[in-house]
Amino acid sequence: MQLFYDPDIRPGIFELREAEARHVTQVLRKRVGDELTLVDGKGSWFRAVISDLGKRRCVLEVEPAFDYAPRASHRLSLYVAPTKNIDRFEWMLEKATEIGVDEIFPIISDHSERSRLRPDRLERVLESAMKQSLRAWLPVLHPAGKFAEVMPELPAETAGFFAYLGDREVPLLRDTCPTGQDVRVFIGPEGGFSPSEAELAKSRGYAWVSLGPNRLRTETAAITAVLTVEQKNW
């Protein structure tokens, strides 16, 4: 199935945003009368028929939503330090979207090697991964922020985990992660979180956890955490 995305899609006559229209007309060479399947990134699925085409425009006759993908019983929020190599960070965003993440907060911590991001480019990565994996929900990408400002107090009924070893043994995420409950997970940069950051996390209600016996790259740790949480809820 070829899936298309427009956050403003609605029943009736509707013109696709330019990025998707170009893909329909110039890449896929669709024609008037061809059928498309679309999602709005908010859970709804639509069918549409192309009624008019131009070089950069695609007009559709959109049917009422034929399906709705309800949210899971939990929300997974991933707080993660951007990697120095942006390709690794984009790969992580892609895979996390495919597995199932709801929110992504890029964090700038004491040992971060990258502080600047291109949100427009990262949004395109998320959109592409959502469509490729045939999902109807687009993860929310929040602006990058400094660690102390981004880390909130842990709300009631939310489980919070902080990937940090420090100088002591800590439990595995897989052994402590609950099911059917909102989860927040913090993943640090290549140099790890600083002791002061770890203490701040603990003071705000986050439990220190390990992701396994091996030292992992940031992007690997993030994917391991997402997969661990989602497997507990599948």
C-alpha positions in Angstrom: 0.0 0.0 0.0 1.2 3.5 -0.9 0.3 5.9 2.0 0.0 9.7 1.8 -0.1 12.2 4.6 -1.7 15.6 5.0 -2.5 17.0 8.5 -5.4 19.0 7.2 -7.1 16.3 5.1 -10.9 16.4 5.2 -13.8 15.0 3.2 -14.8 16.7 0.0 -12.7 18.6 -2.6 -9.3 18.9 -1.2 -5.9 20.0 -2.6 -2.9 18.2 -1.2 0.0 20.2 0.2 2.7 20.8 -2.3 5.3 18.3 -1.0 2.9 15.4 -1.3 1.4 16.7 -4.6 4.9 16.7 -6.2 5.4 13.1 -5.1 2.1 12.1 -6.5 2.6 13.8 -9.9 6.3 13.8 -10.6 7.6 10.7 -8.8 4.7 8.2 -8.9 3.1 9.6 -12.1 -0.4 9.2 -10.9 -3.3 10.1 -13.1 -6.8 11.6 -12.8 -9.1 8.8 -11.5 -6.4 7.0 -9.5 -7.2 6.2 -5.9 -5.1 7.2 -2.9 -5.1 6.3 0.7 -4.2 9.0 3.2 -3.8 9.6 6.9 -3.9 12.8 8.9 -1.3 11.9 11.5 -4.1 12.0 14.2 -5.4 8.5 13.7 -7.8 8.9 10.8 -7.6 7.0 7.4 -9.1 8.4 4.2 -9.7 7.2 0.6 -9.6 9.7 -2.2 -9.8 9.9 -6.0 -7.6 12.3 -8.0 -9.9 14.8 -9.8 -7.3 17.2 -11.1 -3.5 17.3 -11.6 -0.9 19.9 -12.3 2.9 20.0 -12.1 2.8 20.9 -8.4 -0.8 20.4 -7.5 -3.1 17.5 -6.8 -6.8 17.9 -6.2 -8.7 15.1 -4.6 -12.3 14.0 -4.0 -11.9 12.7 -0.4 -14.4 10.3 1.1 -15.3 10.4 4.8 -12.8 8.7 7.1 -13.2 5.0 6.7 -11.2 4.0 9.8 -9.7 5.3 13.0 -6.6 4.0 14.8 -7.2 4.5 18.5 -4.2 5.5 20.6 -2.5 2.8 22.6 -3.3 2.4 26.3 -0.1 4.3 27.1 1.9 7.3 25.8 5.7 7.0 25.3 7.7 10.1 25.5 11.4 9.9 24.5 13.9 12.5 25.7 17.1 12.0 23.8 20.3 14.0 23.2 21.0 14.6 19.5 24.0 12.8 18.2 27.1 14.5 16.7 26.4 12.7 13.5 23.0 13.9 12.5 22.4 10.8 10.2 22.5 8.6 13.3 19.9 10.8 15.0 17.6 10.8 12.0 18.0 7.0 11.8 16.9 6.8 15.4 13.8 9.0 14.7 12.9 6.8 11.8 13.1 3.5 13.7 11.4 4.9 16.9 8.5 6.1 14.7 8.2 2.7 13.1 8.2 0.9 16.5 5.8 3.4 18.2 6.8 6.6 20.0 4.3 9.4 20.8 6.6 12.3 21.6 10.3 13.2 21.1 12.1 15.8 23.1 15.7 16.6 21.9 17.7 17.5 25.0 20.9 19.5 25.3 22.8 18.1 28.3 26.2 18.7 29.8 28.0 16.3 27.5 26.1 17.0 24.3 28.0 17.2 21.1 25.2 18.8 19.1 22.9 21.7 20.0 21.5 22.7 16.6 18.9 20.9 14.7 16.7 21.4 11.6 13.2 20.7 12.8 11.8 20.8 9.2 14.2 18.1 8.1 13.5 16.0 11.2 9.7 16.4 10.6 10.1 15.0 7.1 11.9 11.9 8.6 9.0 11.3 11.0 6.4 11.7 8.2 8.3 9.3 5.9 8.6 6.7 8.7 5.0 7.0 9.6 3.9 6.4 6.0 6.4 3.6 5.4 5.2 1.7 8.5 1.5 2.3 7.7 0.8 4.1 10.9 -1.9 6.8 11.3 -0.3 8.7 14.2 2.6 11.1 13.7 4.9 11.5 16.7 5.1 15.1 18.1 8.6 16.5 17.7 9.2 19.2 20.4 11.8 22.0 20.1 15.3 21.2 21.5 15.8 22.4 25.0 18.4 22.4 27.8 18.3 19.4 30.1 17.2 21.2 33.3 14.5 23.1 31.4 13.1 20.1 29.5 13.0 17.7 32.5 9.7 18.3 34.2 8.5 16.9 37.5 7.1 13.4 36.9 3.3 13.5 36.8 1.2 11.1 38.8 0.4 7.9 37.0 3.4 8.3 34.7 6.5 6.1 34.9 9.8 7.9 34.4 13.1 6.2 33.6 16.6 7.7 33.3 19.3 5.6 31.5 22.3 6.0 33.9 24.7 3.6 35.5 26.8 6.0 37.6 28.9 4.0 40.1 26.3 1.5 41.2 24.2 -1.3 39.8 20.7 -0.3 38.7 17.7 -2.4 37.5 17.0 -3.2 33.9 14.3 -1.1 32.2 12.7 -4.3 31.0 12.2 -5.4 34.6 10.8 -2.2 35.9 8.7 -0.8 33.0 5.0 -1.1 33.6 2.2 -2.0 31.1 -0.7 0.3 30.2 0.9 3.3 31.8 2.4 6.5 30.3 6.2 6.3 30.2 9.0 8.9 29.9 12.5 7.7 29.1 15.7 9.8 29.1 18.7 8.8 26.9 21.9 10.8 27.1 24.7 11.7 24.7 27.7 9.6 23.8 29.5 10.8 27.0 26.4 9.9 29.1 24.6 12.1 31.6 26.6 14.0 34.2 26.3 13.1 37.9 24.5 16.4 38.6 21.9 15.6 35.8 21.4 12.2 37.2 20.7 13.6 40.7 18.3 16.1 39.3 16.4 13.4 37.5 16.2 11.4 40.8 15.0 14.4 42.7 12.2 14.8 40.1 11.0 11.3 40.4 12.8 9.4 37.6 14.3 6.0 38.3 17.8 5.2 37.2 17.8 2.2 34.9 20.1 0.1 32.7 19.4 -1.0 29.1 21.7 -4.0 29.3 25.3 -5.2 30.0 26.8 -3.5 27.0 27.7 0.2 26.4 25.4 1.5 23.7 25.6 4.4 21.3 22.9 7.0 21.9 20.8 6.0 18.9 21.0 2.3 19.9 20.1 3.0 23.5 17.1 5.1 22.3 15.8 2.3 20.1 16.4 -0.3 22.8 14.4 1.7 25.2 11.5 2.3 22.8 11.4 -1.3 21.8 11.5 -2.4 25.5 8.6 -0.2 26.5 6.5 -1.1 23.4 7.1 -4.9 23.8 5.7 -4.7 27.3 2.5 -3.2 25.8 2.0 -5.3 22.7 
